[in-house]
């Protein structure tokens, strides 16, 4: 009888340990999923802000086209970038970011060349709005990269590494936008 009680106690301890391990693994997996969902939500916010920026750049192009002869190619690029942003992953967003910064830089250069354009209320308001969106995109990028860093650190450290590899989770890609345009744009008329 005493042996039966000890056997049941040992069995109960083993069951509690197994249940504890399962709950611990589920907790790690849930943390991965929480970070993944946060990264996707942040990417969505970046896409929305980038689409707004492209919309405003398109409006700016319309406002300045009477002053400068921008090629139809610029309008086509902005339209193409707007359609890519909706489904873009981090790598594609990096490309759209670089292209849209280049176009915005060209618009700023046009405004510098035409003082009367710079004083236009519409152009001025749109440029301020685009600059505010730059700050918003920067904040969202920072948040996304922090989430990615935490997720990727979990993928590289034990014991979460084992849970990540068992569930075949890929590492998250960082967003690597340029903070400023490296070469000033050339504007030719």
C-alpha positions as CSV (number, residue, x, y, z in Angstrom):
1,X,0.0,0.0,0.0
2,X,2.8,2.4,0.9
3,X,4.5,1.5,-2.4
4,X,1.3,2.3,-4.3
5,X,1.1,5.8,-2.7
6,X,4.7,6.5,-3.6
7,X,4.1,5.3,-7.2
8,X,1.0,7.6,-7.5
9,X,3.0,10.6,-6.1
10,X,5.8,10.0,-8.6
11,X,3.4,9.6,-11.4
12,X,1.6,12.8,-10.4
13,X,4.9,14.7,-10.2
14,X,5.9,13.4,-13.7
15,X,2.5,14.5,-15.1
16,X,2.8,17.9,-13.5
17,X,6.3,18.3,-15.0
18,X,5.1,17.2,-18.4
19,X,2.1,19.6,-18.3
20,X,4.5,22.4,-17.1
21,X,6.8,21.8,-20.1
22,X,4.0,21.7,-22.5
23,X,2.6,25.0,-21.2
24,X,6.1,26.5,-21.3
25,X,6.5,25.5,-24.9
26,X,3.0,26.8,-25.8
27,X,3.9,30.1,-24.1
28,X,7.1,30.4,-26.2
29,X,5.1,29.6,-29.4
30,X,2.5,32.1,-28.4
31,X,5.1,34.8,-27.9
32,X,6.5,34.1,-31.4
33,X,3.0,34.4,-32.8
34,X,2.4,37.7,-30.9
35,X,5.6,39.2,-32.3
36,X,4.8,38.0,-35.8
37,X,1.3,39.5,-35.6
38,X,2.8,42.8,-34.2
39,X,5.3,42.9,-37.1
40,X,2.5,42.3,-39.7
41,X,0.4,45.1,-38.1
42,X,3.3,47.5,-38.1
43,X,4.1,46.6,-41.7
44,X,0.5,47.4,-42.5
45,X,0.9,50.8,-40.8
46,X,4.0,51.4,-42.9
47,X,2.2,50.5,-46.1
48,X,-0.6,52.9,-45.3
49,X,1.8,55.7,-44.5
50,X,3.8,55.0,-47.7
51,X,0.6,55.0,-49.8
52,X,-0.4,58.3,-48.2
53,X,3.1,59.7,-49.1
54,X,2.8,58.4,-52.6
55,X,-0.6,60.0,-53.0
56,X,0.7,63.3,-51.8
57,X,3.7,63.1,-54.0
58,X,1.3,62.5,-56.9
59,X,-0.6,65.6,-55.9
60,X,2.7,67.5,-55.7
61,X,3.6,66.3,-59.2
62,X,0.3,67.7,-60.3
63,X,0.9,71.0,-58.6
64,X,4.4,71.4,-60.0
65,X,3.9,70.1,-63.5
66,X,3.0,73.5,-64.8
67,X,6.4,74.8,-63.6
68,X,8.6,71.8,-64.6
69,X,8.3,69.3,-67.4
70,X,8.4,66.0,-65.4
71,X,8.3,63.0,-67.7
72,X,5.2,60.8,-67.8
73,X,7.6,58.1,-66.5
74,X,7.5,59.8,-63.0
75,X,3.7,59.6,-62.9
76,X,3.9,56.0,-64.0
77,X,6.5,55.1,-61.3
78,X,4.3,56.6,-58.6
79,X,1.3,54.7,-59.8
80,X,3.2,51.5,-59.9
81,X,4.7,52.0,-56.5
82,X,1.2,52.7,-55.1
83,X,0.0,49.3,-56.3
84,X,3.1,47.5,-55.0
85,X,2.8,49.0,-51.5
86,X,-0.4,47.2,-50.7
87,X,1.2,43.7,-50.8
88,X,4.8,44.5,-50.4
89,X,7.0,42.6,-48.0
90,X,10.0,44.2,-46.2
91,X,12.3,43.8,-49.2
92,X,9.9,45.4,-51.6
93,X,9.1,48.2,-49.1
94,X,12.8,49.0,-49.0
95,X,12.8,49.4,-52.8
96,X,9.6,51.6,-52.8
97,X,11.1,53.7,-50.0
98,X,14.3,54.4,-52.0
99,X,12.3,55.2,-55.2
100,X,9.8,57.5,-53.5
101,X,12.5,59.4,-51.6
102,X,14.2,60.0,-54.9
103,X,11.1,61.4,-56.5
104,X,10.4,63.5,-53.4
105,X,14.0,64.8,-53.6
106,X,13.5,65.8,-57.2
107,X,10.3,67.6,-56.2
108,X,12.1,69.5,-53.5
109,X,14.8,70.5,-56.0
110,X,12.1,71.8,-58.4
111,X,10.6,73.9,-55.6
112,X,14.0,75.3,-54.8
113,X,14.4,76.4,-58.5
114,X,11.0,78.1,-58.5
115,X,10.5,80.5,-55.6
116,X,6.9,81.3,-56.6
117,X,6.2,77.6,-56.4
118,X,7.7,77.3,-53.0
119,X,5.3,80.0,-51.7
120,X,2.2,78.3,-53.2
121,X,0.0,77.3,-50.2
122,X,-1.0,74.0,-51.8
123,X,2.6,73.0,-52.6
124,X,3.8,74.1,-49.2
125,X,1.0,72.2,-47.3
126,X,1.6,69.1,-49.3
127,X,5.4,69.2,-48.7
128,X,4.8,69.7,-45.0
129,X,2.4,66.7,-45.0
130,X,4.9,64.5,-46.8
131,X,7.6,65.5,-44.3
132,X,5.3,64.6,-41.5
133,X,4.6,61.2,-43.1
134,X,8.4,60.7,-43.3
135,X,8.5,61.0,-39.5
136,X,5.6,58.6,-39.2
137,X,7.2,56.0,-41.5
138,X,10.4,56.4,-39.5
139,X,8.6,55.7,-36.2
140,X,6.9,52.6,-37.7
141,X,10.1,51.3,-39.2
142,X,11.8,51.7,-35.8
143,X,9.0,49.7,-34.1
144,X,9.0,47.0,-36.8
145,X,12.8,46.6,-36.6
146,X,12.6,46.3,-32.8
147,X,9.9,43.6,-33.1
148,X,12.0,41.9,-35.7
149,X,15.0,42.0,-33.4
150,X,13.1,40.5,-30.5
151,X,11.7,37.8,-32.7
152,X,15.0,37.0,-34.3
153,X,16.8,37.0,-30.9
154,X,14.3,34.4,-29.8
155,X,15.0,32.4,-32.9
156,X,18.7,32.5,-32.0
157,X,18.6,31.7,-28.3
158,X,17.9,28.5,-26.4
159,X,15.2,27.2,-25.6
160,X,13.0,29.3,-27.9
161,X,15.3,28.4,-30.8
162,X,14.0,24.8,-30.5
163,X,10.4,25.8,-30.6
164,X,11.0,28.1,-33.6
165,X,12.7,25.4,-35.6
166,X,10.1,22.8,-34.6
167,X,7.4,25.0,-36.0
168,X,9.5,26.1,-39.0
169,X,9.3,29.8,-38.3
170,X,11.5,32.0,-40.5
171,X,13.4,34.9,-39.2
172,X,11.9,38.4,-39.9
173,X,13.5,40.7,-42.4
174,X,14.6,44.1,-41.2
175,X,13.5,47.3,-43.0
176,X,16.6,49.2,-44.2
177,X,15.4,52.5,-45.5
178,X,17.9,55.2,-46.3
179,X,17.6,58.1,-43.9
180,X,18.5,60.6,-46.5
181,X,19.2,60.9,-50.1
182,X,22.9,60.2,-50.7
183,X,23.2,62.3,-53.9
184,X,21.3,65.4,-54.7
185,X,18.8,64.8,-57.6
186,X,19.6,66.4,-61.0
187,X,16.7,68.4,-62.5
188,X,16.8,69.1,-66.2
189,X,14.3,71.2,-68.1
